[in-house]
Structures are given as structure tokens and as C-alpha cells.
Amino acid sequence: MNARIASRARAYDTLSGAPLAAAQSGRYTLEVPADARRRLAIAWLCLGVGALALSGLLAVLLVLSRTPGLARLFPVADFFRVALVAHVDLSVLVWFAAFAGALWSLNSTARMQSVGWIALALCAAGTVLLAAAPFAGGTPIMANYVPVIESPAFLTGLGLFGAGFALLVVRGLFASPRVGVALDGGGALRFGLNAAVVAAAVALLALAWSAVAVPGALDGKGYYELLFWGAGHVIQFAWTLLLLVGWLLLADAIGLAVPISPRIAALLFGVCLAAVFVTPLIYLAYGVTSVEHHRLQTWLMRFGGGLAIVPVAAAVVLALVRGRGTHDDHARPLRAALVASIVLFGAGGLIGYAIKGSDVRIPAHYHGAIVGVTLALMGVAYWLLPRLGFGRPPVRLATWQAWLYGGGQLLHITGLVWSGGYGVQRKVADGAQAVRSLEQTLGMGLMGLGGLVAVVGGFLFVVAVTVAIARRPRPARA
């Protein structure tokens, strides 16, 4: 009986917004401060959700720009490609960086608050310019990791955002708290967040190194490809660490007992971080224009990250299979986001081993991985909202949102894998390949259907967060 009561109390405390007691220190959870750090984290979260909203709006305009009779209404002749560039950067680069800013702010000490706000202001100004750039024209360049538009508006926005992110990382390096030797579940998560800051710092170092080493005589596509190649690979380790922290936190939040100790979890985070420090050795050994440089960066990301991902994912899946966790309705969106994240990220990883040549199986691979991270962060956002002083997101809406977004993206990457198996090449518009087989057409149709469902799921996330913010409890009158 006592064990049952303790179990129910644990599930209740997991879903409450109250500060965690010391007796719960073995759990994989994070305390949310009630001072200025919380206000800074809220601002970063709002920036991330706003970037997703803007990217969703651009996704609708992407469809309209390809609709017969409507394309001539847009101010730019090649609006589809310039809007696609901004959509990708907002939904990946800005969203991930802003959510990292929220988590790093919560995990920080009270030092250098002004630097955090300056970083936020620069990133917000850059985001506005990135979103407006498609309407100003320019030449779209579909480079890997950070596609760009060669126009003053876009490049200025990208520079402002990059400067803000650099300040965010600098503050993280100096304001992140020490974890200590006596490691508990919360300490392991804090170590993971600290490791993500260090990985981001190495990515900025790689970007600066490439900016100096890349020949200026290259054309646009070659220049930006080489500029962002090294940093783009390294920053994936930072997003991976945020993903692993999110999985453990969500598993604990829905009442699961993950069969992995805090020390082992911290060790795995350390292994992931250790792989990051191979990057300077690659830069010292091979020039940024060499084939060896490209291949080693790819192998490092493929194998270095997997050393930590596979054990943590296996532990969380085992916890999901063993126990059902809490029956509280507010845990349903968290469970849906966790399961969908693991499925999408796992599918993206498996697809990576099926890549042969330059077909659309490549975007299927990174779409699965990116969406896996996004779903985990969405679940963490649902967990954070009541702890930041807002209401809870609507249970049914938030649950359906996770399933729709995850299911739509799964259909999307399935269609890409199907089409790639029949020879559809990547970065080729549909109209550029006049003749398609029935198999290719069906695969691309499945991809389009899944993408449409995923767009709906993305909009529902913005709606769910907006409703939770509107439900913010009002202070009682005296």
C-alpha cells in the first residue's frame, strides 16, 4: 500500500509545476528558476515558436506559389526557391537555436544577464530579416545545413542571427553551473546541457576556421557549401545532446523508470562531446576543400553521435515497453511527443545506411533526424509551459498535434525513400523531370501528402502553445 501511495505521489509531482524537492533528486528532471533567468527563457521560447509560425506561413505560400494561376501574384519570379530557403532556416536553424537558448538560460547562473538579452535581441532582429527576405528577391543557393539567399536583407539577417547565437554560446560558457561529483538525474541533464554549449562553441570555431580557409574566388554554391560544412556537422552534436536530454526528461515526466543510472547517462553525454573535439584535428590534417575533410566530417557525425544515441534510445524504449507510467491526462502529449520523436529519429538513422548516390533518400535521412529532434523539443515545451507560469496546453489538441506532425513526417520520408529507390534525384524541381514512372509518381505523391499533414501538425503546435499562454493563471485579488 505504501509503495502504491508513493508511486501515485511521484506521478503527481512529476506533472506539477512546483519546484522539485531534494528527495526527488534521483529523477531525470530540471528545476525551473523563478527569477530573471525564467523571463529570459520565456523570451527565447517565444522566439522559437514565432520562427515555427513564420516557417509554417512560408510553407503555405510555397504551395500557393506552385498553384497554376497564383504564381504571378507573388512579387518575386522565383519565389518558391527563396521562400524554401527561409522556411528551412526558420524551422531548423532558428527553432533549434532559440530552444537551446531557453534551456541554457534555465540551466545558467544569474551571471551576464545583459549579454543574454543582447543575444536575444540580435537573434530576433535577424529572424525578422530572414522571414522578410523572400519578398525582397535575391538568388537562392541550396547549400547544405544553411541554405542562403544572396541578397542584402537575408545576409544581414543571417549575420545578426549568427552574432546573437555566438553571444548566447559565450554566455553559456561562462554562466553554466558546475555539476559536481555527486551526480543525480538532474545533474546528468545539466551536464548534457553544458556539453551542448561546448559543442556549439566548437561549431562556431569551425565556422570561423572555414571562413578564413575557404577560397574567396569560389562561386556562390561552392563557397557556402564549404563555409557551413564543418560547422554544420559539429552543431548536430549540440542538437543531439538536447535530444537525449529531452528523451530522458520526457520519460521521467510520464512516470517511466529509465534503466540507466545518472552516471552512465553523463558518461554517454561525455562520449558524444568527446567526438566533437576530433573536429579541430580534421581541420589541422586536411584543408577544407579536400575530399578527406568532407568524408571525415561525415563519418564523425554518423558514428560519433550514435555511440550515445543508441544506448539512451534503447533504455527509453525499454522503459516504455516495461511500464505504462502515469495515467494523468496531461502526460498524454508528452508520451506522444516522446514516442513519435524516437520513431522519426530512428527511421532517419536507418535510412542513412540505405543512401546510395545523390537521390532523395538523403533528404529523407536528415528530415527524419531533424523532425525527431523537433518533436522532442515540442514535448519539452509542453512540459515547460506550466513551470514557466503559463497554463497547460489542451490535452487532446497537443496529443493530436504530436501524432499528426510525426505521422505526416513519417509519410513524407517514406515517400522520399520510395522515390529515391526508383531514381528520383535530390534538389531537382518536379518540373525539371518531365517523365516519371508510376512508382516515382506514387512516391512523390506520398511525400507531398505527408508534408501537408506535417504542416497542419506544425500549426497545431503553435496553436497549442498560444492557448497555454492565454490560459496563464491570474494572480488572486487581495
N, C-alpha and C positions, 0 to 999 in steps of 0.2 A: 504494500500500500504506500509506504513512504517513497519507494522508488518511483511509483506511478505519479505521485504528487510532485516529486522533484522534476520528473520528465515534463509534466504539464507546465510547471513554473518556468522551466527552461525555455519551452516553446513560446510562452507568453512574453518573457523578457527578450527573446530573440526578435520579436516583431514589434516591440515597443520602441518608442523614440527616446526613452530615458537613458541617461548615462549608465554605462556598464559598471557593475560592482567588481571589487577586486576578486571575489570568489569565482567570477566567470572568466578569469584571465587566461584560461587554457583554450578558450574558443577562438576561432578564426573570425575576428570582428575588429572593428575600428571605433575608437571613441571620436565623437564629433565635438570640437570645442565650441563654446558659446560666446567667444569674443570676436575680435575683428577678423580673425582667420576664417570664421564661418561666413562673414559677409563677403570676403574676397572669394571664397569657394563658390558662393551663390552666384557671384558675378561671372566667374569662369563658366559655371554650368549654364547660365543663361546664354552666354556667347556660343557655347557648343550647340545648344538646342536651336538657337537662332540660325546657326550655319546649316543645320539639317533642314530647317524650314525653307531657307533660301535655296538649298540644293534641290529640294522637292519641287519648288516652284519652277526652277530651271528645267527639271525633268519633264514637267508638263509642257513647258514651252518647246522642249526638244521634240516631243511628239507632234505638237501643232506645227512646228517648222517643217515637218516632213509630210504634213497633210496637204493633198492637192487643193490648190485654190487659196491656201492660207499663207504659204511661204512668202508670197510677195508683200505681205503686210509687215514683215519684220524689217527693222532698219538696216540690217547687215546682210549682204548677199550670202555669205557662208555662215549664217547664224547657228546652224546645227553644230558645227565643229567648235566654234568659240564658246557656245553655251555648254557643250560637253566638257571642255577643259575646266570651266568654272565649276560645273556640277561635281566633277571628280575631286577637285581641290577642296571644295567646301565640305563634301560628305566624308572625306578621308583625312586630309591634312589638318583642316581647321577643327573638325569634330574631335579627332583623337588628341590633338594638342590642347584644346580647350578643356577636355575632360581630364587630361593629365594635370592641367593647371588646377582644376578643382581638387583632385585627390592630393596633389603635392601641397596645396595650401592648407588642407585639413591636417596633413601629416607634418606640417612645419612648426617651428617655434614662432614666437612673436617678432623675431628679428626681421629687418629690412621690409617692413610692410609697404613703405612708399615705393620700393622697387617693384613689388608685386603689382601695385596699382598702375605704375607706369607701363609695365609689361602688358597688362590687360588693355590699357588704352591704345597702345601701339597695335596689338593684335586685332582689336575691334575696328580701328581705322583701316587696317589692311584688309580685313574681311569685307567691309563695305565696298572698298575699291575692287576687290576680286569679284564680288557679286555684280557690280555695275559694269565691269569691263566688257562683257559680251555685247552690250548695247553701244559701245564706242568703236567697235571694229577691231582690226588687227589681224595678224597672221597666226593661226593656231598651230602649235607644234606639239604633237602627241608623244612627248618624251616619257620614258618610264619614271615612275614614282611621283614626279611633279611635272605634269604637262603645263605648258605655258602658252600665253598669247603675247606675241611680240607687239606690245602697244604701251604707251607711257602709263596709262591707267593701271593696267594689270601688273606691269613690272614694279611700279611704285607700291602698289598694294602688297605684292609678294615681298618686297624689301621691308616694308613696315612690319608685316607679319613675322618675317624672319627675325628682325631686330627684337620684337616683343618676345618671341619664343626664346631667343638667346638670353634675354634678361630673366625670363622665367626660370630657365635652367641654372643661371648663375645664382639666383636667389635660392633655388633648391639645393645647390651645392653647399651654401653657407648656412642655410636656415633649417636643414633637415636634422631632426634629433638623432642622437646616438641610440642604438637599440640596446646595447648592453649584453652581458654574458648570460644572465638568467633569462632565457628566451621562452616566451609563451606564444600562444597563437596570434595575438595582436602584434607582438614584437616581430614575428615572422612576416606578417603582412607589411609592417612598416619597413622591414629590411627589403622586401620586394619593391616597395615604392622608392626607397632610397637607391636601389640598384637601377631602377628605371631612369632616375635622374642622371646617374653616371653614364648609362648607355646613351642617353640623349646628348650629354656633353661630348662623348666620343664621336657621335654623329656630326655634331657641329664642327669638331676638329677635322673630321674627314671632308666636310663641305668646304671649309677654308683651305685645306690642303689641295683639294681638286681645283678650287677657283684659281689658285696660283699656278698649278701644274698644267691645266688644260690649255692647249694652244689656242690663242685668240683668233687665228686665221680660219678656224673651222666654221662651217655654216651653222645655221640655227639648230637643226635637229641634232647634228653631231656634237655641238657644243653643250647643249643642255643634257643630252644623254650622258656624256662623260661627267658633267658637273654634279649631277644628282645621283650617279650610280653608286658610289661608295657610301655616301651619307644615307641614301635610301635603303640600302641593305642593313646598315647598322641601326637605324631608327626602328627597324622591325623588331629588334630585341627589346627596345623600350616598350613597344606596344604589346609584345608577347608577355613581358613581365606584368603589365597591367591586366592582361587577360588572365594569367594564372592567379593573381591576387583576387580578381573578380570571381573566378570559379570557386575558390576556397571560401570567400566571404558569402557568396550566394548559397553554397551548400550548407554552411553553418546557419544562415538566416532562415532556411526552411527546415531546420531541425535535424539535419543529417550528421552522423558521426563519420567524418572522413578518416579512413585508416592510414593516416600519415602524421607523424609527430611534427611539432613546430620546428625542431632542429633539422629534421630531414627536409622539410619544406624550405627552410632557409638555405640549406646546403644546395638544393636544386636551383634556387634563385641565384646562388653564388656561381654555380656551374654555367648558368645562362649568361651571367655577367662576365665570367672569365673568357667566354668565347669572343666577347666584344673586343677585348684587348689584343686579339690577333690582328685586328684591322690596321693599327699602325705598322705592324710587321709586314703586312701585304703592301702597304704604301712604300715602305723602305726597300722592299725587294723588287717590286715591279712598278713601272710607270703606269699612269692612269690610262694611257692609250693602248696598253698591251693586252693581248688576249688572256695572258695568265692572270692579270689583275682582275679582269671580269670574271673569269672562271672561279678563282679562289674566293671572291666575294660571294658568288652564288653558292658554292659548296659550304662556305662558312655559315650562311643563313640557313641552308637546308639541314645541315647536320648539327650545328651548334645549338640552335634553338630546340631541336627535337629531343636533345638529351634531358631537358627539363619538362617539356610539354607532355611527353608520353607517360612518365610516372604520375604526374599530377592528374592528368586526364583519367588514367586508369583508376586512381584512388577515388576520384569523384564519381566515376561511373559505378564502381563497386559499391560506394555508399548509396547511390540511387537505387541499385538493384537490391541491396540488403534491407533497406528501411524506407518507409513511406514518409517519414518526417512528420512535421506538424500538420494538423488538419485545418489550421486557421486559413480563412479565405484570402487574407492579404498575402499569404505565401504563394498563391497560385501564379501571379505574374512573375515572381522571382523564379519559380520552378520552370515555367515555360521558357523564360529567357535563358536559363542555365542549360536546359536540355537542347534547345534549338542552337545555342552557341556551340556546344560540344559537337553536335551533328554536323553543322556547317563547317566548323574549323577542321574536323576530322575528314570530311569529304574533300575539302580543299587540299589537305595534305596528301591524301591518297591520289588525287588527280595529278598532283605534281610529279608522281612517279610514272605517270602514263604519257607525259609530254614527249612528243617526237616532232621535231621541226618547229615551224612558226605558224601553227594554226590556232584556232580559238580555244583549244584546251589550256593555253597559257592564261588568258583572262579568266577562264573557269577556275583555275587553281587559285589565283590571287583574289578573285571575288569571294570564294569560299572562306579563305583565311581572313580577309578584311571584314566580311559580314559576321564571322564568328566572333571577332573582337568587338564589333559594334553591338551585337546582341548582348554580350557580357556587360558592356558598359551601360546599355539601356537598363538591364536588370539592376545594376548597381545604382543607377539614377533613381529607379523606383524605391530602392531601399533607403537612399539618402534623403529623399524629399521630406518625409515626416521628421527626420532627425535635423533637418535644416530649418524647421519651424513651419513647414507647409503642411497641407493636408495629404491624405493618401490618394494615389491615382485610383480611378474607378476600377474595381477588380475585374469585371468582365471585359471592359474595354482594353485594359492593359494586358490581360491574358490573351485575348484575341489578337492584339497588336503583335505580340511576340510570335505567335503561331503563324499569322499571315506574313509577317516580314521574313521569318525564317523559311516558311514553306515556299513563298514566292521566290526567294533567292535560291532555294534548292532546285526548283523547277528551272530557274534561269541557268544555273551552272550545268544542270543535266542536259538542257538543250545545247549549250555550248560544247560539252563533251561529245554529244551525239553528232553535232555538225562538224566538229574537228576531226572526228573519226572518218568522216566522209570527205575531208579535204578542204573545208571552208577555212580560208586564211584570216589571220587577225589583222586589225587596223585596215580593213577593206570595207568600204561602204557597200550596202546592199546593191545599189545601182551599178557599182563598178564590176559586178559579176553578173552578166546578163542571163546566162544559162545556169540553172541549178537543177540537180536531180531531185526526185521526190523526197528522198531521205534527207537531203540538205534542207529542203524547204520545210519539212516537218520539224527538223531540229531547230531551225531558226525561229519557226513559229512558236515552239515550246519555250524558247528563250524569251521571246517577246511577251508571251503570256505571263511567265514567271516574273519578268521585270515589272509588268503592270501591277501584279499583285503585291510585289515588294514595295512599289511606290506608295500604294494605299497603306501598307503597314507602316511605312516611314511617316506618313502624315498622321496616322493614328497615334504614334509615339508623341509627336508634338502636341496633339490634342490632349492626350492623357496627362502630360506634364503641365500643360496650361490649366487644365481642370484642377489638378492638385495644387497649383499655385493659387488659383482663385479660391480654393477651399481653406486657405490659410486661417487657422483659428484666431479669432479676435480676442484681445485681452478683455477680461471681465471688468465691468464698470465698478467703480468704488461704491 
